[in-house]
C-alpha cells in the first residue's frame, strides 16, 4: 500500500490496518514517517523518498517484496487567481498530482503483470475535477487529469485483473482545512453548495477507498466515486 501521509493519509493508514493490511508509506518528510512508525508499530513500513523523483520512486517500489494494493493520495493545491499563476506553481502541481501518480501506478502495475497477480489502485481525485472553483485553475486541471488517468489505466489494465478507480472528495475536514476554511463566511459559502451541509471527514474518504480496494468492488473499475455530500448534484 503506497500512501503519502497527510490528514487523509493517516485516516487511510488507520482504516487499512483495521482491515488487516500491512502498509508501506512513502513520504519525503522524515518526521512524519517517524510519527507513523511510532503510532502503528508492527503494521507499517515507511520509505523516505521524494515522489517527484521518478527513478527514486521506481527503485523504492521495486525494493518492496510484495505490493497488493495502491492508494495514490499525494497532492498539492496552490491557490492563485488567473493572471497570478506562476510557472513554478504549475510545475509543482502537475508533478505531484499527476506525474507522480502515473509513475507509481505503472511501476506497481508492471510488477503485477510480470508476476500474473491481480491488484487494485485507488486514486484520490477531487470534486474540483468536475466543477470550476475560483483560484483553483491548475488544481482543477490536475484533478481532471487524475480522473482521465484513472479511466485509461482501468481500460489498459483490466485484462490483467487490475482494477483502477478514484474517489472525488469535497473539502475534507483535516487540520489544514480547518486553517484554510476557519472563516465561517468562507466555509459557509462552500457548505451552502453541499446538499448535506457539511464537509467530509477523513474517515469517510478512507471508508470509500477501502471499499474500492476490496473484493466487494470486484466488478468496479474506471469509476470515480464522489464523497461530496451531493456537491456534484448541484
Helices and strands as residue ranges (DSSP letters): E 2-3, H 7-18, E 23-27, H 30-39, E 44-48, H 54-62, E 69-72, H 87-94, I 95-99, H 100-114, E 119-124, G 127-129, H 137-157, G 158-160, E 162-169, H 175-180, H 184-191, H 202-213, G 215-217, E 224-227, G 231-233
